[in-house]
Amino acid sequence: MIEQRDTGHEDLLEFRMSGAVTDEDYKTVLVPAIDKAIEQSDRIRVLIVLESDLKDFTLGAMMDDARTGLKHWRGFDRVAVVTGSAGMRRTIKAFWVFMPCPVKVFAPDEVDEARRWLVESLGAIHQTDLGGGVLHLQLRGQLDGAVYAEEAGDLDAFIRRNDRFRLLLDIREFDGWQGLGAIGDHLRLVRDHAGLVDRAAIVGDAGWQRMAAEVGKRVLKGEVQYFPAEQMDAAKAWLAES
C-alpha cells in the first residue's frame, strides 16, 4: 500500500510504500497527489520511503510508475528514495541517470538526512562583472536545473550591457550536474550565448574538468584556454590582453 505523509508544503511530497503495492494504490493515492502538487507548484520534490521490495510491486503498479514519470517528466525538481533493499537500490541507480532531476538513495536510518537533502541548496552559480566586458562565472557544488533558471536573467542583463564579452569560467569547486535536466539546461545556456564570447578562460583543478574544458573549446566560438587552479591570476591577465 501507499500512504502519504503531510509535510506542510505543497511542493514537498512524502510517501511510504509497504507490503504489496498495486496499480490501485497508484491511482488512488500517489498519482492524484502528484497531479495536484504540480498543478499548484509547477515543480515538486518527493520523498519515497520504500519498505516494499521489487517483488512486492505488481505489473500494473510498475506501468503506472512509468506513466507517472513520463507524464510529469519536467515536473520533478528532486527525488529522494529511502530503502533497505539491495535490489531496489540497484534498480533505482540503473535508471536515475535518465531522470531529468536529481535522484538520491538513502538507507532506512537516513530518513531525516533525506528530508534535509530535499530542501537544502545543492549548488550555486555566482556571476561577477569584472569590468571591461569580462564576466566571472563561478560554478559551485552540484547544479540542478533550478539554478540555471535563477541565473539566466542576470546573465542576459550582463549581455545587454556588453554585446560581446570575455568569460572567466571558474569550475574549481564544481562537482557536476544533478540529473539530465540540469545538463540540458547547461547546454541550452551555452548554446544561446556561445557566439557572443570572444575569449574564455576555464580554471579548474581536476582531470575531468580539463576534459570539460576541451569540450568547451569545441562549443564556444572564441578563443578558449584552460588554466590549472593555481593560475587564476594568469587566467585573468590573459583575458585582459588586447
Backbone torsions as a table, in degrees:
resi	resn	phi	psi	omega
1	MET	NA	163.9	179.2
2	ILE	-122.4	128.2	176.8
3	GLU	-119.8	139.6	177.6
4	GLN	-102.2	134.9	177.4
5	ARG	-102.6	135.2	178.9
6	ASP	-74.7	120.0	-179.9
7	THR	-98.1	-13.6	-177.3
8	GLY	84.1	3.9	180.0
9	HIS	-131.7	131.9	-177.3
10	GLU	-65.7	-31.0	-175.4
11	ASP	-97.8	9.0	179.2
12	LEU	-127.0	110.9	-176.6
13	LEU	-110.9	146.0	177.5
14	GLU	-135.8	128.4	-179.5
15	PHE	-126.5	146.4	174.4
16	ARG	-118.3	126.3	179.5
17	MET	-114.7	124.9	-178.7
18	SER	-142.6	155.6	-180.0
19	GLY	62.4	-150.9	178.7
20	ALA	-75.2	133.0	179.5
21	VAL	-114.4	119.2	-174.6
22	THR	-113.6	170.9	176.9
23	ASP	-64.4	-27.7	177.5
24	GLU	-65.3	-37.1	176.4
25	ASP	-61.1	-41.7	178.6
26	TYR	-64.5	-44.8	-173.7
27	LYS	-71.0	-28.6	-175.7
28	THR	-101.0	-19.9	-176.4
29	VAL	-120.7	-64.9	-170.1
30	LEU	-69.5	-52.4	-175.9
31	VAL	-61.5	-48.1	178.2
32	PRO	-60.4	-37.3	-179.5
33	ALA	-66.4	-42.7	179.2
34	ILE	-67.9	-43.3	177.8
35	ASP	-56.6	-47.3	-178.0
36	LYS	-65.5	-43.1	-177.8
37	ALA	-64.9	-42.9	-179.5
38	ILE	-70.1	-33.7	176.5
39	GLU	-62.8	-35.0	-177.5
40	GLN	-88.3	-31.8	-171.1
41	SER	-120.8	-5.3	178.5
42	ASP	73.1	-53.9	178.3
43	ARG	-128.5	138.4	-174.7
44	ILE	-129.6	160.1	173.6
45	ARG	-116.9	138.8	-170.6
46	VAL	-130.6	134.0	171.9
47	LEU	-113.1	126.7	177.7
48	ILE	-119.1	117.1	176.7
49	VAL	-97.2	108.9	-174.4
50	LEU	-98.0	109.8	172.7
51	GLU	-102.4	-4.1	176.7
52	SER	-93.8	158.0	175.8
53	ASP	-103.9	172.4	-177.4
54	LEU	-57.1	-36.9	-177.8
55	LYS	-68.9	-15.7	-178.5
56	ASP	-83.5	-8.1	-179.7
57	PHE	-92.0	125.9	176.0
58	THR	-73.0	162.9	178.7
59	LEU	-59.4	-39.5	179.2
60	GLY	-62.5	-38.9	179.0
61	ALA	-65.2	-40.0	178.8
62	MET	-64.5	-40.0	178.4
63	MET	-64.9	-42.3	178.7
64	ASP	-64.9	-36.2	177.8
65	ASP	-61.1	-46.0	-179.9
66	ALA	-65.4	-42.7	-179.9
67	ARG	-64.2	-39.2	178.9
68	THR	-62.9	-43.5	179.4
69	GLY	-62.7	-43.2	-179.7
70	LEU	-69.2	-38.3	-178.6
71	LYS	-63.3	-39.5	-176.8
72	HIS	-112.3	39.8	-173.6
73	TRP	-49.9	-42.1	-178.1
74	ARG	-102.1	8.8	-176.9
75	GLY	-90.7	-15.8	-179.1
76	PHE	-89.5	127.2	179.5
77	ASP	-92.9	-34.3	-178.9
78	ARG	-166.5	142.3	-180.0
79	VAL	-131.7	128.0	174.8
80	ALA	-114.7	134.3	179.8
81	VAL	-122.9	127.6	177.6
82	VAL	-107.6	121.2	-179.4
83	THR	-154.5	147.6	175.0
84	GLY	-104.3	2.0	-177.9
85	SER	-87.6	122.0	178.8
86	ALA	-63.8	-37.0	179.3
87	GLY	-64.2	-42.0	178.9
88	MET	-66.5	-39.6	179.4
89	ARG	-61.6	-43.8	179.7
90	ARG	-64.0	-42.4	-179.1
91	THR	-63.7	-45.7	-179.2
92	ILE	-63.6	-45.0	-179.0
93	LYS	-65.6	-29.1	179.4
94	ALA	-69.5	-28.2	-174.8
95	PHE	-107.8	-12.5	-171.8
96	TRP	-69.9	-20.3	178.0
97	VAL	-65.1	-22.8	-179.5
98	PHE	-88.2	-7.0	179.9
99	MET	-76.1	146.2	-179.6
100	PRO	-83.6	6.5	-176.6
101	CYS	-139.0	165.0	176.6
102	PRO	-63.8	136.7	175.8
103	VAL	-130.8	131.7	-179.7
104	LYS	-138.3	139.9	-178.6
105	VAL	-104.9	137.1	-179.9
106	PHE	-124.5	154.8	176.4
107	ALA	-77.0	162.1	-177.8
108	PRO	-56.0	-30.9	-180.0
109	ASP	-88.4	11.6	-178.4
110	GLU	-115.8	27.2	-178.3
111	VAL	-60.6	-45.4	-179.9
112	ASP	-63.8	-37.1	177.1
113	GLU	-65.1	-38.2	177.4
114	ALA	-63.3	-41.3	177.9
115	ARG	-63.1	-40.1	178.8
116	ARG	-65.4	-40.9	-179.4
117	TRP	-61.7	-34.7	-178.8
118	LEU	-66.5	-27.7	-174.9
119	VAL	-107.2	-12.1	-177.5
120	GLU	-81.7	162.3	176.5
121	SER	-81.4	127.3	-177.9
122	LEU	-86.7	-33.5	-176.1
123	GLY	-163.4	173.6	-177.2
124	ALA	-152.7	155.2	173.2
125	ILE	-118.8	126.5	178.7
126	HIS	-114.1	129.2	179.6
127	GLN	-114.2	131.2	178.1
128	THR	-133.1	125.1	176.3
129	ASP	-80.4	109.9	-178.3
130	LEU	-85.4	-0.6	-178.7
131	GLY	85.2	160.2	179.2
132	GLY	66.2	24.3	179.4
133	GLY	75.2	24.0	179.1
134	VAL	-111.5	126.7	179.2
135	LEU	-111.0	125.6	174.7
136	HIS	-93.9	113.2	-179.2
137	LEU	-112.6	112.0	-176.4
138	GLN	-109.9	124.0	177.5
139	LEU	-101.9	129.1	-178.2
140	ARG	-129.1	140.2	175.3
141	GLY	69.9	-156.1	178.3
142	GLN	-102.6	122.0	-172.4
143	LEU	-92.8	139.6	171.2
144	ASP	-113.7	173.9	-174.2
145	GLY	-60.6	-33.3	-177.1
146	ALA	-62.1	-32.8	-179.6
147	VAL	-64.0	-41.7	179.4
148	TYR	-64.9	-40.0	179.3
149	ALA	-62.2	-38.5	-178.9
150	GLU	-68.8	-32.0	-174.0
151	GLU	-92.8	-13.8	-175.3
152	ALA	-59.4	-39.7	-178.2
153	GLY	-63.7	-44.1	179.5
154	ASP	-65.6	-37.7	178.8
155	LEU	-65.5	-42.9	178.8
156	ASP	-62.6	-38.4	179.1
157	ALA	-64.3	-41.2	178.0
158	PHE	-63.1	-42.4	-177.9
159	ILE	-66.8	-34.3	177.4
160	ARG	-63.8	-30.3	178.6
161	ARG	-82.7	-18.9	-176.9
162	ASN	-137.1	101.2	-176.5
163	ASP	-54.9	-42.0	173.1
164	ARG	-128.2	152.7	-174.7
165	PHE	-150.2	169.5	175.7
166	ARG	-112.4	143.2	-170.4
167	LEU	-118.9	127.4	170.3
168	LEU	-104.2	102.1	-177.2
169	LEU	-96.7	107.7	-174.7
170	ASP	-100.2	107.3	-177.9
171	ILE	-117.1	24.3	-178.7
172	ARG	-62.8	-31.3	-178.5
173	GLU	-111.8	20.6	-178.2
174	PHE	-89.3	129.6	-177.4
175	ASP	-110.6	7.0	178.0
176	GLY	108.4	-166.9	-174.9
177	TRP	-111.3	153.8	176.6
178	GLN	-103.5	92.9	175.1
179	GLY	89.0	163.8	-178.0
180	LEU	-64.8	-30.6	-178.9
181	GLY	-60.9	-43.0	-179.4
182	ALA	-67.3	-39.5	177.7
183	ILE	-62.9	-41.5	178.7
184	GLY	-62.6	-42.7	178.5
185	ASP	-63.7	-38.5	178.6
186	HIS	-63.5	-46.5	-178.4
187	LEU	-64.9	-37.4	177.5
188	ARG	-65.5	-40.8	179.4
189	LEU	-63.4	-43.7	178.7
190	VAL	-64.4	-45.4	-178.0
191	ARG	-60.5	-41.3	-175.7
192	ASP	-69.9	-23.8	-173.7
193	HIS	-123.3	0.0	-174.6
194	ALA	-58.9	-38.3	-176.3
195	GLY	-72.1	-8.8	-178.0
196	LEU	-96.0	-6.2	-176.0
197	VAL	-91.0	116.4	178.0
198	ASP	-77.6	-38.1	-177.0
199	ARG	-152.6	138.6	-179.6
200	ALA	-133.3	130.6	173.7
201	ALA	-109.9	124.4	-179.6
202	ILE	-108.7	122.1	-176.7
203	VAL	-114.0	121.6	-179.2
204	GLY	-146.9	179.3	-178.8
205	ASP	-142.4	19.1	179.3
206	ALA	-133.5	155.7	-178.8
207	GLY	-58.2	-43.7	-177.7
208	TRP	-68.2	-26.5	177.1
209	GLN	-69.9	-35.2	175.0
210	ARG	-64.2	-39.1	176.4
211	MET	-63.6	-41.1	178.3
212	ALA	-61.4	-36.2	178.3
213	ALA	-63.5	-38.6	178.0
214	GLU	-63.2	-38.5	176.1
215	VAL	-64.6	-41.3	179.2
216	GLY	-59.7	-35.1	178.9
217	LYS	-62.2	-30.6	-179.3
218	ARG	-81.1	-25.4	-175.9
219	VAL	-90.3	-45.4	-178.5
220	LEU	-74.5	144.3	-173.4
221	LYS	-84.8	-26.9	-177.2
222	GLY	-89.0	-166.1	176.9
223	GLU	-70.1	138.7	179.5
224	VAL	-132.5	133.1	178.1
225	GLN	-138.7	139.3	178.8
226	TYR	-95.9	139.0	177.4
227	PHE	-128.0	136.2	173.6
228	PRO	-62.6	160.8	-173.8
229	ALA	-54.8	-37.7	-176.1
230	GLU	-76.3	-2.7	-178.2
231	GLN	-108.9	35.2	178.8
232	MET	-59.0	-43.4	-179.7
233	ASP	-63.2	-38.3	178.2
234	ALA	-65.3	-37.2	177.9
235	ALA	-63.3	-43.7	179.1
236	LYS	-64.3	-40.7	179.7
237	ALA	-63.6	-40.9	-179.8
238	TRP	-64.4	-38.5	178.9
239	LEU	-67.0	-30.3	-176.8
240	ALA	-80.9	-14.1	-179.7
241	GLU	-63.3	144.8	178.5
242	SER	-83.4	NA	NA
